[in-house]
Amino acid sequence: QQKITLTSFTEGAYSIPQIGIPYERNGSQGSVFSPTLMLEVNTFDVGEATELQPIKNIIEEPITFWDFLPYIIIVLALTLIGLVVWLLIRRNQRKEMLAEFEKKKLPAHIIALSKLEKLQQAELWQKGEIKLFQSQLTFILREYLEDRFKIPALESTSDEIVDDLKKTDLEEVITGKLKNILQTADLVKFAKSEPPVEVHDEAFQNILGFVKATIPQPEPEEDTEETDTSTAKGDPVND
């Protein structure tokens, strides 16, 4: 069996002639012929293909992560900007609150005198709580120095506080007494020293006297009345 493929690009009727096929049988040779075939070729109807066709719908592509990426970036950027603005507003509010608190805050000497009075009423060293007494006494002193003289006493060592005190206008005698008080407290807190009983009361009285002696004095008001009077007594004007 043999297949023959015919190709034609022109419409019409075609005659396929006989095709001879030789063969050999029992020593004799011969040929057989295929019948004559008629082949009709028809073309496609291309009339409809040349006409304008309606616009097809847009084929939607599947949504991927990259489609959402620009929106994600925008949202993150807006969130970051909002966070920065919120932090700035909060910082300004805290500054305003702190400034308002500073205005309403009691003067340093009033706070120190109030705490010294409470410490005296507690009678800690009389009860044998020497370390606690010295810790609270020197804390009151450090806090007062920081508020009154703007010395970072709460964060400084005793020697650093003494060095800062020497830069102020305090007398050397007062600085020396405060140095002894701080050093005594350090010995009690860190070396477990037990100084004589009178040392505690003396330290308390020295700090109490120091606070009272360094209370800021109000600035004297100008005598505007005298100025107004002298102005009114000027030379008379001659007509």
N, CA and C of each residue as an Amber inpcrd file, in Angstrom:
protein
   717
   0.8460000  -1.1900000   0.0000000   0.0000000   0.0000000   0.0000000
   0.8790000   1.2370000   0.0000000   0.5460000   2.1940000  -0.8370000
   1.3250000   3.4110000  -0.9670000   0.3840000   4.5970000  -1.0090000
   0.7500000   5.6490000  -0.2510000  -0.0650000   6.8560000  -0.1990000
   0.5560000   7.9200000  -1.0830000  -0.2860000   8.6020000  -1.8460000
   0.1640000   9.6660000  -2.7350000  -0.5690000  10.9340000  -2.3350000
   0.1740000  12.0070000  -2.0750000  -0.4130000  13.2870000  -1.6730000
  -0.4010000  14.2230000  -2.8590000  -1.5700000  14.7900000  -3.1830000
  -1.7170000  15.7350000  -4.2870000  -1.9290000  17.1300000  -3.7190000
  -1.2600000  18.1340000  -4.2980000  -1.3770000  19.5210000  -3.8370000
  -1.7320000  20.3920000  -5.0190000  -2.7180000  21.2860000  -4.8050000
  -3.1210000  22.2040000  -5.8710000  -3.4910000  23.5350000  -5.2340000
  -3.0670000  24.6620000  -5.8630000  -3.3690000  25.9990000  -5.3530000
  -4.3270000  26.7550000  -6.2740000  -4.7870000  26.0420000  -7.3220000
  -5.6810000  26.6880000  -8.2900000  -6.9830000  25.9140000  -8.3630000
  -8.0490000  26.6700000  -8.3580000  -9.3750000  26.0450000  -8.4010000
  -9.6260000  25.4890000  -9.8220000 -10.2680000  24.3140000  -9.8900000
 -10.5920000  23.7370000 -11.1880000 -10.7120000  22.2200000 -11.1200000
 -10.9230000  21.6040000 -12.2930000 -11.0560000  20.1570000 -12.3790000
  -9.7830000  19.5910000 -13.0010000  -9.2980000  18.5770000 -12.4350000
  -8.0460000  17.9780000 -12.8810000  -8.2650000  16.4880000 -13.1230000
  -7.5510000  15.9720000 -14.1820000  -7.6260000  14.5490000 -14.5090000
  -6.3380000  13.8860000 -14.0600000  -6.4840000  12.9110000 -13.2450000
  -5.3340000  12.1740000 -12.7530000  -5.1730000  10.9470000 -13.6650000
  -4.0830000  10.9150000 -14.4850000  -3.9430000   9.7780000 -15.4170000
  -3.6840000   8.4690000 -14.6800000  -3.7560000   7.4100000 -15.4960000
  -3.4830000   6.0990000 -14.9130000  -2.0310000   6.0290000 -14.4330000
  -1.8360000   5.3460000 -13.4080000  -0.5010000   5.1530000 -12.8500000
  -0.1760000   3.6660000 -12.9420000   0.9260000   3.3480000 -13.6580000
   1.3060000   1.9540000 -13.8260000   2.1530000   1.4600000 -12.6700000
   1.8480000   0.2610000 -12.2500000   2.5930000  -0.3250000 -11.1400000
   3.1350000  -1.6770000 -11.6290000   4.4690000  -1.8030000 -11.8680000
   5.0180000  -3.0840000 -12.3500000   5.0220000  -4.1310000 -11.2290000
   4.9710000  -5.4070000 -11.6850000   5.0310000  -6.4900000 -10.6940000
   5.6610000  -7.7060000 -11.3740000   6.0580000  -8.6560000 -10.5900000
   6.6430000  -9.9030000 -11.0820000   5.9500000 -11.0410000 -10.3370000
   5.4960000 -12.0580000 -11.1480000   4.7540000 -13.1630000 -10.5340000
   5.0760000 -14.4560000 -11.2910000   5.5410000 -15.4170000 -10.5310000
   5.8930000 -16.7500000 -11.0910000   6.8630000 -16.6160000 -12.2740000
   7.8060000 -15.7270000 -12.1160000   8.8390000 -15.5580000 -13.1300000
   8.4300000 -14.6890000 -14.2880000   7.1710000 -14.2970000 -14.3300000
   6.7190000 -13.4300000 -15.4210000   6.4920000 -12.0330000 -14.8630000
   6.6960000 -11.0220000 -15.6880000   6.5540000  -9.6400000 -15.2910000
   5.3370000  -9.0400000 -15.9590000   4.7750000  -8.0680000 -15.3010000
   3.6090000  -7.4040000 -15.8450000   3.3880000  -6.0750000 -15.1410000
   2.3240000  -5.3970000 -15.4890000   1.9920000  -4.1070000 -14.8810000
   0.4980000  -4.0020000 -14.6960000   0.0960000  -3.3210000 -13.7100000
  -1.3100000  -2.9910000 -13.4800000  -1.4120000  -1.4730000 -13.4590000
  -2.5820000  -0.9590000 -13.8570000  -2.7670000   0.4860000 -13.9520000
  -3.9690000   0.9020000 -13.1080000  -3.7740000   2.0400000 -12.4760000
  -4.8860000   2.5990000 -11.6860000  -5.8770000   3.2480000 -12.6290000
  -7.1230000   3.3810000 -12.2290000  -8.0900000   4.0390000 -13.1010000
  -7.8260000   5.5450000 -13.1850000  -8.2930000   6.1160000 -14.2520000
  -8.1850000   7.5720000 -14.4020000  -9.1390000   8.2360000 -13.4100000
  -8.6390000   9.2200000 -12.7030000  -9.4410000   9.8860000 -11.6630000
  -9.6600000  11.3430000 -12.0290000 -10.8160000  11.8280000 -11.7160000
 -11.1340000  13.2410000 -11.8840000 -11.0910000  13.9140000 -10.4990000
 -10.3400000  15.0350000 -10.4010000 -10.1670000  15.7350000  -9.1140000
 -10.6530000  17.1700000  -9.2740000 -11.5630000  17.5720000  -8.4370000
 -12.0940000  18.9370000  -8.4650000 -11.5590000  19.6990000  -7.2450000
 -10.9520000  20.8520000  -7.5400000 -10.3550000  21.6870000  -6.4670000
 -11.2180000  22.9210000  -6.2770000 -11.6790000  23.1370000  -5.0870000
 -12.4710000  24.3150000  -4.7170000 -11.6940000  25.1820000  -3.7130000
 -11.8370000  26.5170000  -3.8420000 -11.1760000  27.4310000  -2.8910000
 -12.1030000  27.7550000  -1.7250000 -11.5180000  28.3410000  -0.6730000
 -12.3150000  28.7570000   0.4970000 -13.0800000  30.0310000   0.1830000
 -14.1850000  30.1890000   0.8200000 -14.9610000  31.4200000   0.7120000
 -14.3230000  32.4640000   1.6420000 -13.6120000  33.4320000   1.0540000
 -12.8850000  34.4330000   1.8690000 -13.6500000  35.7360000   1.9850000
 -14.8860000  35.7270000   1.6000000 -15.6580000  36.9700000   1.6580000
 -15.7890000  37.4990000   3.0800000 -16.1270000  36.6480000   4.0000000
 -16.3210000  37.0850000   5.3850000 -15.0170000  37.4940000   6.0360000
 -13.8960000  36.9010000   5.6460000 -12.6120000  37.1960000   6.2810000
 -12.1390000  38.6010000   5.9590000 -12.5830000  39.1600000   4.8020000
 -12.1350000  40.5050000   4.4290000 -12.9960000  41.5970000   5.0290000
 -14.1030000  41.2550000   5.6280000 -14.9680000  42.2540000   6.2500000
 -14.4380000  42.6360000   7.6290000 -14.7590000  43.8950000   8.0810000
 -14.3720000  44.3520000   9.4170000 -15.1190000  43.5660000  10.4740000
 -14.3780000  43.1320000  11.4480000 -14.9530000  42.3400000  12.5300000
 -15.0670000  43.2000000  13.7950000 -15.9870000  42.9070000  14.6610000
 -16.1160000  43.6650000  15.9220000 -14.8760000  43.4880000  16.8010000
 -14.5870000  44.5460000  17.6020000 -13.4200000  44.5100000  18.4920000
 -13.6310000  43.4700000  19.5830000 -12.6270000  42.6670000  19.7490000
 -12.7200000  41.6360000  20.7740000 -12.4690000  42.2370000  22.1610000
 -13.0110000  41.6100000  23.1550000 -12.8040000  42.0610000  24.5350000
 -11.3460000  41.9010000  24.9560000 -10.9140000  42.7780000  25.8830000
  -9.5440000  42.7060000  26.3950000  -9.3910000  41.4740000  27.2730000
  -8.3430000  40.7700000  27.0110000  -8.0720000  39.5740000  27.8160000
  -7.3490000  39.9960000  29.0960000  -7.9550000  39.7530000  30.2370000
  -7.3610000  40.1390000  31.5170000  -6.2520000  39.1770000  31.9160000
  -5.1230000  39.7830000  32.3360000  -4.0160000  38.9670000  32.8200000
  -4.2210000  38.6510000  34.2950000  -3.6740000  37.5650000  34.7690000
  -3.7980000  37.2380000  36.1950000  -3.0540000  38.2580000  37.0590000
  -3.6420000  38.6090000  38.2130000  -3.0440000  39.5910000  39.1260000
  -1.8720000  38.9570000  39.8600000  -0.7510000  39.6970000  39.9090000
   0.4490000  39.2070000  40.5900000   0.8600000  40.1840000  41.6920000
   1.8870000  39.8170000  42.4560000   2.4060000  40.6650000  43.5400000
   2.9170000  41.9930000  43.0130000   3.5200000  41.9850000  41.8220000
   4.1030000  43.2070000  41.2690000   3.0380000  44.2290000  40.9340000
   1.8020000  43.7880000  40.7060000   0.7190000  44.7380000  40.4660000
   0.3970000  45.5450000  41.7250000   0.5460000  44.9150000  42.8980000
   0.2340000  45.5880000  44.1630000   1.4290000  46.3390000  44.7460000
   2.6360000  46.0780000  44.2270000   3.8390000  46.6610000  44.8280000
   3.8040000  48.1900000  44.8900000   3.4180000  48.9220000  43.8320000
   3.3800000  50.3940000  43.9460000   2.4530000  50.8740000  45.0550000
   1.2910000  50.2030000  45.1990000   0.3510000  50.6120000  46.2500000
   0.9190000  50.3140000  47.6370000   1.6170000  49.1910000  47.7480000
   2.2350000  48.8520000  49.0380000   3.2770000  49.8920000  49.4190000
   4.0900000  50.3110000  48.4340000   5.1200000  51.3240000  48.7030000
   4.4820000  52.6410000  49.1330000   3.4010000  53.0310000  48.4580000
   2.7150000  54.2830000  48.8070000   2.1600000  54.2250000  50.2220000
   1.5280000  53.0940000  50.5710000   0.9570000  52.9480000  51.9160000
   2.0500000  53.0010000  52.9770000   3.1640000  52.3030000  52.7250000
   4.2690000  52.3130000  53.6920000   4.8630000  53.7100000  53.8340000
   5.0040000  54.4220000  52.7120000   5.5600000  55.7780000  52.7680000
   4.6470000  56.7140000  53.5540000   3.3350000  56.6240000  53.2960000
   2.3850000  57.4590000  54.0380000   2.3850000  57.1140000  55.5180000
   2.4980000  55.8140000  55.8190000   2.5500000  55.4020000  57.2270000
   3.7900000  55.9490000  57.9090000   4.9300000  55.8820000  57.2080000
   6.1790000  56.4000000  57.7780000   6.0990000  57.9070000  58.0000000
   5.5500000  58.6180000  57.0280000   5.4020000  60.0700000  57.1780000
   4.4830000  60.3970000  58.3480000   3.3740000  59.6510000  58.4510000
   2.4600000  59.8720000  59.5690000   3.1110000  59.6100000  60.9100000
   3.9450000  58.5570000  60.9600000   4.6360000  58.2340000  62.2140000
   5.6140000  59.3360000  62.6000000   6.3550000  59.8520000  61.6130000
   7.3110000  60.9330000  61.8970000   6.5830000  62.1760000  62.3880000
   5.4750000  62.5160000  61.7230000   4.6970000  63.6880000  62.1440000
   4.1660000  63.5010000  63.5520000   3.6660000  62.2860000  63.8410000
   3.1330000  62.0080000  65.1840000   4.2130000  62.1250000  66.2490000
   5.4150000  61.6160000  65.9450000   6.5210000  61.7010000  66.9020000
   6.9340000  63.1490000  67.1390000   6.9560000  63.9470000  66.0640000
   7.3180000  65.3580000  66.2220000   6.2880000  66.0960000  67.0640000
   5.0100000  65.8220000  66.7930000   3.9520000  66.4700000  67.5790000
   4.0340000  66.0460000  69.0330000   4.2640000  64.7580000  69.2550000
   4.3510000  64.2690000  70.6290000   5.5510000  64.8760000  71.3510000
   6.6830000  65.0050000  70.6340000   7.8660000  65.5900000  71.2710000
   7.6120000  67.0420000  71.6560000   6.9450000  67.7750000  70.7580000
   6.6290000  69.1690000  71.0760000   5.6700000  69.2640000  72.2540000
   4.6970000  68.3390000  72.2980000   3.7640000  68.3410000  73.4190000
   4.4800000  68.0400000  74.7250000   5.4270000  67.0970000  74.6720000
   6.1760000  66.7670000  75.8870000   7.0270000  67.9470000  76.3390000
   7.6180000  68.6580000  75.3610000   8.4020000  69.8360000  75.7180000
   7.5210000  70.8880000  76.3760000   6.3140000  71.0730000  75.8090000
   5.4040000  72.0530000  76.3930000   4.9680000  71.6320000  77.7890000
   4.6880000  70.3290000  77.9550000   4.2940000  69.8350000  79.2740000
   5.4330000  69.9840000  80.2690000   6.6650000  69.6940000  79.8040000
   7.8160000  69.8200000  80.6960000   8.0460000  71.2740000  81.0830000
   7.8850000  72.1690000  80.0910000   8.0500000  73.5900000  80.3980000
   6.9830000  74.0670000  81.3730000   5.7510000  73.5720000  81.1650000
   4.6700000  73.9400000  82.0860000   4.9300000  73.3760000  83.4690000
   5.4690000  72.1490000  83.5050000   5.7860000  71.5310000  84.7990000
   6.8770000  72.3100000  85.5210000   7.8640000  72.7720000  84.7530000
   8.9450000  73.5430000  85.3670000   8.4140000  74.8420000  85.9620000
   7.3970000  75.4140000  85.2700000   6.8250000  76.6510000  85.7950000
   6.0920000  76.3990000  87.1140000   5.3850000  75.2530000  87.1810000
   4.5960000  74.9540000  88.3650000   5.4210000  74.2880000  89.4620000
   6.6350000  73.8690000  89.1380000   7.4620000  73.1600000  90.1080000
   7.8390000  74.0770000  91.2610000   7.8140000  73.5120000  92.4510000
   8.1690000  74.2850000  93.6360000   9.6490000  74.6360000  93.6100000
  10.0300000  75.7370000  94.2410000  11.4530000  76.0890000  94.3160000
  12.2540000  74.9990000  95.0000000  13.5370000  74.9280000  94.6610000
  14.3960000  73.8470000  95.1640000  14.4970000  73.8620000  96.6780000
  14.5690000  75.0480000  97.2950000  14.7380000  75.0990000  98.7530000
  13.4900000  74.6330000  99.4910000  12.3020000  74.8830000  98.9180000
  11.0660000  74.4230000  99.5610000  10.9930000  72.9000000  99.5290000
  11.3620000  72.3090000  98.3940000  11.3600000  70.8430000  98.2840000
  12.3640000  70.2410000  99.2550000  13.5600000  70.8160000  99.3150000
  14.6080000  70.2810000 100.1940000  14.2150000  70.4010000 101.6620000
  13.6840000  71.5490000 102.0720000  13.2950000  71.7440000 103.4740000
  12.1680000  70.7990000 103.8670000  11.2260000  70.5630000 102.9440000
  10.1280000  69.6410000 103.2320000  10.6450000  68.2170000 103.4210000
  11.5690000  67.7880000 102.5540000  12.1210000  66.4350000 102.6690000
  13.0030000  66.2930000 103.9080000  13.7250000  67.3490000 104.2590000
  14.5460000  67.2980000 105.4770000  13.6740000  67.1750000 106.7210000
  12.5490000  67.8570000 106.6990000  11.6390000  67.7610000 107.8450000
  11.0850000  66.3390000 107.9890000  10.6980000  65.7310000 106.8680000
  10.1880000  64.3540000 106.9170000  11.2850000  63.3890000 107.3570000
  12.5090000  63.6210000 106.9020000  13.6210000  62.7510000 107.2940000
  13.8950000  62.8720000 108.7860000  13.7990000  64.0690000 109.3040000
  14.0210000  64.2620000 110.7420000  12.9390000  63.5690000 111.5620000
  11.7090000  63.6340000 111.0920000  10.6030000  62.9940000 111.8070000
  10.7020000  61.4750000 111.7620000  11.3490000  60.9250000 110.7400000
  11.4720000  59.4670000 110.6360000  12.4340000  58.8900000 111.6640000
  13.3950000  59.7090000 112.1670000  14.3560000  59.2810000 113.1910000
  15.0510000  57.9700000 112.7950000  15.5870000  57.9550000 111.5990000
  16.1950000  56.7210000 111.0900000  17.4830000  56.3770000 111.8250000
  18.3930000  57.3300000 111.9350000  19.6690000  56.9880000 112.5700000
  19.4880000  56.6870000 114.0490000  18.4610000  57.2870000 114.6710000
  18.1850000  56.9650000 116.0730000  17.7240000  55.5190000 116.2260000
  17.1210000  54.9650000 115.1520000  16.6440000  53.5820000 115.1830000
  17.7080000  52.6060000 114.6820000  18.8920000  53.0990000 114.4080000
  19.9640000  52.2250000 113.9440000  20.0380000  52.0690000 112.4370000
  19.1440000  52.7180000 111.7050000  19.1620000  52.6150000 110.2400000
  20.0750000  53.7150000 109.6830000  21.3610000  53.5530000 109.9610000
  22.3440000  54.5830000 109.6150000  22.5170000  54.7040000 108.0980000
  22.6400000  53.5680000 107.4170000  22.8650000  53.5830000 105.9710000
  21.7000000  54.2370000 105.2420000  20.4790000  53.8920000 105.6460000
  19.2990000  54.4770000 105.0070000  19.2340000  55.9830000 105.2660000
  19.5780000  56.3890000 106.4740000  19.5570000  57.8080000 106.8110000
  20.5570000  58.5910000 105.9550000  21.7830000  58.0850000 105.8710000
  22.8090000  58.7720000 105.0970000  22.4610000  58.8080000 103.6010000
  21.8630000  57.7250000 103.1070000  21.4800000  57.6770000 101.6890000
  20.4260000  58.7390000 101.3820000  19.4050000  58.8200000 102.2310000
  18.3410000  59.7950000 101.9960000  18.8360000  61.2220000 102.2100000
  19.7010000  61.4250000 103.2020000  20.2140000  62.7630000 103.4760000
  21.0430000  63.2880000 102.3010000  21.9410000  62.4620000 101.7960000
  22.7820000  62.9080000 100.6740000  21.9860000  63.0120000  99.3720000
  20.9190000  62.2040000  99.2340000  20.0680000  62.3460000  98.0460000
  19.3770000  63.7110000  98.0560000  18.8880000  64.1240000  99.2200000
  18.2640000  65.4470000  99.3300000  19.2770000  66.5290000  98.9650000
  20.5040000  66.3770000  99.4430000  21.5510000  67.3480000  99.1330000
  21.8610000  67.3670000  97.6390000  22.0260000  66.2010000  97.0450000
  22.3360000  66.1180000  95.6120000  21.2100000  66.7330000  94.7750000
  19.9820000  66.4080000  95.1350000  18.8410000  66.9340000  94.3970000
  18.7870000  68.4630000  94.5020000  19.0730000  68.9800000  95.6910000
  19.0570000  70.4340000  95.8840000  20.1730000  71.1040000  95.0790000
  21.3480000  70.5110000  95.0980000  22.4600000  71.0760000  94.3270000
  22.1460000  71.1060000  92.8330000  21.4850000  70.0600000  92.3510000
  21.1760000  69.9870000  90.9210000  20.1310000  71.0220000  90.5370000
  19.0890000  71.1830000  91.3690000  18.0300000  72.1390000  91.0510000
  18.4660000  73.5820000  91.3040000  19.2180000  73.7930000  92.3580000
  19.5690000  75.1650000  92.7550000  20.7820000  75.6900000  91.9930000
  21.8030000  74.8620000  91.8290000  23.0520000  75.3140000  91.2140000
  23.3010000  74.7020000  89.8350000  22.3280000  73.9220000  89.3420000
  22.4310000  73.3160000  88.0070000  23.6690000  72.4380000  87.8740000
  23.9760000  71.7080000  88.9330000  25.0920000  70.7600000  88.9340000
  24.5200000  69.3490000  88.7370000  25.0720000  68.5280000  87.8460000
  24.5480000  67.1660000  87.6570000  24.9010000  66.2590000  88.8290000
  24.4230000  66.6410000  90.0020000  24.8440000  65.9540000  91.2260000
  24.2730000  64.5510000  91.3370000  23.0790000  64.3260000  90.7930000
  22.4610000  63.0020000  90.9140000  23.2210000  61.9530000  90.1130000
  23.9670000  62.3810000  89.1020000  24.6900000  61.4390000  88.2470000
  26.1950000  61.4470000  88.5160000  26.6480000  62.2910000  89.4270000
  28.0870000  62.4560000  89.6450000  28.5370000  61.7720000  90.9260000
  29.8360000  61.5110000  90.9950000  30.4270000  60.9880000  92.2280000
  30.6350000  62.1440000  93.1990000  30.9770000  61.7980000  94.4190000
  31.1890000  62.8360000  95.4340000  32.3210000  63.7760000  95.0290000
  33.4080000  63.2270000  94.5070000  34.5350000  64.0620000  94.0910000
  34.1470000  64.9900000  92.9400000  33.3510000  64.4800000  92.0130000
  32.9160000  65.3160000  90.8880000  32.0210000  66.4520000  91.3650000
  31.1720000  66.1550000  92.3530000  30.3110000  67.2050000  92.9050000
  31.1520000  68.2950000  93.5590000  32.1490000  67.8930000  94.3330000
  33.0220000  68.8700000  95.0020000  33.7450000  69.7340000  93.9700000
  34.2080000  69.1210000  92.8820000  34.8800000  69.8890000  91.8230000
  33.9310000  70.9150000  91.2020000  32.6730000  70.5160000  91.0180000
  31.6950000  71.4540000  90.4580000  31.3630000  72.5640000  91.4470000
  31.3220000  72.2330000  92.7350000  31.0340000  73.2560000  93.7480000
  32.1260000  74.3150000  93.7930000  33.3500000  73.9070000  93.5380000
  34.4580000  74.8690000  93.5570000  34.3360000  75.8970000  92.4300000
  33.5550000  75.5600000  91.4130000  33.3760000  76.4850000  90.2940000
  32.2690000  77.4960000  90.5600000  31.5290000  77.3100000  91.6530000
  30.4680000  78.2440000  92.0050000  31.0280000  79.3440000  92.8990000
  30.1310000  80.2310000  93.3290000  30.5580000  81.3240000  94.2030000
  30.4030000  80.9800000  95.6780000  30.2730000  79.6850000  96.0050000
  30.1570000  79.2700000  97.4010000  31.4950000  79.4470000  98.1090000
  31.4010000  79.7400000  99.3890000  32.6250000  79.8970000 100.1710000
  33.3230000  78.5550000 100.3260000  34.6250000  78.6180000 100.4960000
  35.4220000  77.3980000 100.6090000  35.0540000  76.6060000 101.8580000
  34.6520000  77.3020000 102.9220000  34.2630000  76.6180000 104.1640000
  33.0220000  75.7650000 103.9310000  32.0540000  76.3220000 103.2220000
  30.8180000  75.5780000 102.9390000  31.1210000  74.3780000 102.0480000
  31.9410000  74.5810000 101.0290000  32.3110000  73.4730000 100.1430000
  33.0080000  72.3640000 100.9160000  33.8570000  72.7380000 101.8640000
  34.5480000  71.7320000 102.6780000  33.5930000  70.9310000 103.5380000
  32.5800000  71.5890000 104.1180000  31.5990000  70.8700000 104.9350000
  30.7890000  69.8890000 104.0890000  30.3780000  70.3380000 102.9190000
  29.6200000  69.4480000 102.0360000  30.4700000  68.2680000 101.5870000
  31.7470000  68.5050000 101.3620000  32.6530000  67.4190000 100.9840000
  32.7240000  66.3790000 102.0920000  32.8380000  66.8250000 103.3490000
  32.8960000  65.8860000 104.4780000  31.6060000  65.0870000 104.5970000
  30.4680000  65.7490000 104.3730000  29.1800000  65.0490000 104.4540000
  29.0930000  63.9610000 103.3920000  29.4750000  64.2760000 102.1630000
  29.4130000  63.3010000 101.0710000  30.3760000  62.1450000 101.2990000
  31.5720000  62.4400000 101.7710000  32.5490000  61.3780000 102.0210000
  32.1080000  60.4750000 103.1650000  31.5150000  61.0530000 104.2140000
  31.0080000  60.2400000 105.3280000  29.9100000  59.3060000 104.8490000
  29.0140000  59.8200000 104.0150000  27.9340000  58.9850000 103.4850000
  28.4860000  57.8590000 102.6260000  29.5200000  58.1340000 101.8350000
  30.1310000  57.0870000 101.0100000  30.7360000  55.9890000 101.8780000
  31.3670000  56.3760000 102.9760000  31.9590000  55.3790000 103.8770000
  30.8850000  54.5200000 104.5150000  29.7640000  55.1280000 104.8730000
  28.6790000  54.3700000 105.5010000  28.0400000  53.4200000 104.4920000
  27.8220000  53.8930000 103.2550000  27.1120000  53.0910000 102.2530000
  27.9820000  51.9950000 101.6470000  29.2490000  52.2830000 101.4220000
  30.0900000  51.3450000 100.6800000  31.1330000  50.6310000 101.5440000
  31.5650000  51.2630000 102.6090000  32.5790000  50.6420000 103.4740000
  31.9950000  50.1700000 104.8000000  30.6700000  50.3240000 104.9420000
  29.9650000  49.9030000 106.1600000  30.5940000  50.5200000 107.4140000
  30.9920000  51.7790000 107.2670000  31.5710000  52.4960000 108.4050000
  30.4660000  52.9110000 109.3720000  30.7950000  53.0070000 110.6500000
  29.8440000  53.4360000 111.6730000  30.4370000  54.6380000 112.4070000
  30.1700000  55.8420000 111.9100000  30.7120000  57.0400000 112.5460000
  30.0170000  57.3090000 113.8790000  30.5730000  58.1790000 114.7050000
  29.9370000  58.5290000 115.9780000  28.5270000  59.0680000 115.7660000
  27.7040000  58.9290000 116.7830000  26.2980000  59.3100000 116.6790000
  26.1500000  60.7830000 116.3370000  26.9810000  61.6360000 116.9380000
  26.8220000  63.0750000 116.7300000  27.1060000  63.4950000 115.2880000
  27.7810000  62.6350000 114.5240000  28.0900000  62.9750000 113.1310000
  26.8170000  63.0990000 112.3040000  25.8390000  62.2420000 112.5760000
  24.6010000  62.2440000 111.7960000  23.8260000  63.5340000 112.0130000
  23.6670000  63.9220000 113.2700000  22.9280000  65.1520000 113.5530000
  23.6790000  66.3710000 113.0220000  25.0030000  66.3410000 113.1220000
  25.8000000  67.4600000 112.6110000  25.6550000  67.5860000 111.0990000
  25.6680000  66.4470000 110.3930000  25.4990000  66.4730000 108.9400000
  24.1220000  67.0120000 108.5700000  23.1160000  66.5790000 109.3190000
  21.7510000  67.0460000 109.0490000  21.6590000  68.5530000 109.2330000
  22.1920000  69.0530000 110.3540000  22.1180000  70.4830000 110.6380000
  22.9180000  71.3000000 109.6180000  24.0400000  70.7680000 109.1750000
  24.8440000  71.4840000 108.1830000  24.1010000  71.6240000 106.8530000
  23.4550000  70.5340000 106.4420000  22.7000000  70.5920000 105.1820000
  21.4990000  71.5140000 105.3270000  20.8120000  71.4310000 106.4680000
  19.6710000  72.3110000 106.7090000  20.1120000  73.7770000 106.6730000
  21.2230000  74.0800000 107.3420000  21.7310000  75.4500000 107.3210000
  22.1910000  75.8840000 105.9400000  22.7790000  74.9540000 105.1810000
  23.2330000  75.2740000 103.8280000  22.0560000  75.6330000 102.9310000
  20.9730000  74.8600000 103.0240000  19.7920000  75.1420000 102.2000000
  19.2180000  76.5070000 102.5510000  19.0820000  76.7830000 103.8340000
  18.5090000  78.0680000 104.2480000  19.4010000  79.2380000 103.8400000
  20.7130000  79.0240000 103.8980000  21.6350000  80.1170000 103.5720000
  21.7000000  80.4130000 102.0780000  21.2850000  79.4480000 101.2630000
  21.3840000  79.6320000  99.8070000  20.0200000  79.8090000  99.1490000
  19.0240000  80.1900000  99.9510000  17.7100000  80.4740000  99.3690000
  17.8290000  81.7130000  98.4810000  17.3960000  81.6260000  97.2400000
  17.5060000  82.7930000  96.3490000  16.7320000  83.9790000  96.9080000
  17.3520000  85.1220000  96.8950000  16.7090000  86.3380000  97.3750000
  15.9930000  87.0240000  96.2160000  14.7870000  87.5200000  96.4680000
  14.0620000  88.2160000  95.3870000  14.7890000  89.4820000  94.9740000
  14.7450000  89.7570000  93.6930000  15.4190000  90.9470000  93.1880000
  14.6830000  92.1960000  93.6570000  15.4100000  93.2150000  94.1240000
  14.7570000  94.4430000  94.6020000  14.0650000  95.1730000  93.4650000
  12.8510000  95.6420000  93.7650000  12.1010000  96.3710000  92.7560000
  12.6290000  97.7900000  92.6490000  12.6340000  98.3170000  91.4570000
  13.1280000  99.6700000  91.2450000  12.1690000 100.6750000  91.8520000
  12.7370000 101.7070000  92.4470000  11.9270000 102.7300000  93.1060000
  11.4210000 103.7000000  92.0480000  10.3690000 103.2610000  91.3790000
   9.8090000 104.0870000  90.3020000   9.1200000 105.3190000  90.8440000
   8.6780000 105.2130000  92.1110000   7.9590000 106.3420000  92.6960000
   8.8600000 107.5550000  92.8050000  10.1280000 107.3090000  93.2720000
  11.0880000 108.3960000  93.4240000  11.4360000 109.0030000  92.0770000
  11.5430000 108.1750000  91.0650000  11.8620000 108.6660000  89.7230000
  10.7630000 109.5600000  89.1890000   9.5010000 109.1210000  89.4030000
   8.3700000 109.9130000  88.9390000   8.3180000 111.2630000  89.6370000
   8.6620000 111.2720000  90.9460000   8.6090000 112.5120000  91.7250000
   9.6460000 113.5020000  91.2390000  10.8850000 112.9920000  91.0120000
  11.9490000 113.8770000  90.5470000  11.6590000 114.4260000  89.1670000
  10.9730000 113.6630000  88.3720000  10.6160000 114.1370000  87.0380000
   9.5880000 115.2450000  87.1090000   8.6550000 115.0840000  88.0630000
   7.5900000 116.0800000  88.1980000   8.1120000 117.4070000  88.7100000
   9.2910000 117.4110000  89.4040000   9.8560000 118.6260000  89.9860000
  10.8470000 119.2990000  89.0400000  10.6400000 119.2370000  87.7810000
  11.5520000 119.8650000  86.8330000  11.4260000 121.3790000  86.8550000
  12.3410000 122.0730000  86.1930000  12.3220000 123.5380000  86.1520000
  11.0620000 124.0280000  85.4670000  10.4620000 125.0720000  86.0240000
   9.2610000 125.6090000  85.3800000   9.6070000 126.2200000  84.0350000
   8.6680000 126.1880000  83.1580000   8.8690000 126.7220000  81.8130000
   8.3900000 128.1600000  81.7920000   9.2520000 129.1040000  81.3490000
   8.8810000 130.5180000  81.2680000   8.0790000 130.7700000  80.0100000
   7.0240000 131.5310000  80.1820000   6.2020000 131.8760000  79.0300000
   6.9090000 132.8960000  78.1690000
